[in-house]
Each structure stands twice: as C-alpha cells, then as structure tokens.
Amino acid sequence: MVEISGIEWNDRAEVFAWFLKRFAGWSPIWHELFKSENMYIVPGPCITSRRTNVGSHFPT
C-alpha cells in the first residue's frame, strides 16, 4: 500500500498535506509532528489482529 499511495514520504509538505486531508477532523495539535525537523516518518503496514470470541469464554 505504501508503494501505491503515490505519496513522496521524504517530502514533509506533501505528507502534511495528505495528513490534513485524510485526518481533517483531528486536533491541530497533531500538525506539530509534521512540521518538526526532528521527526522521521517510516511508512509501513498497519498490522492488526481481530479479537475473536469477544464476550465468550473457554470451558474450564
């Protein structure tokens, strides 16, 4: 997904513009992260696992 996003991850202005569009409802306090010269963005997949058996239990 990172390759096909079309975002140039080394271009802070482009990443910030993407962030503003994608997360428009987020607090402006997050803007500081993308304006900082001390933060590096390492894009990668977000891997999650579903919680199975939510609300159920295993027999004892």
Secondary structure, DSSP 8 states (H G I E B T S, - for coil): -TGGG---TT-HHHHHHHHHHHTTTS-GGGHHHHH-TT--------------STT-----
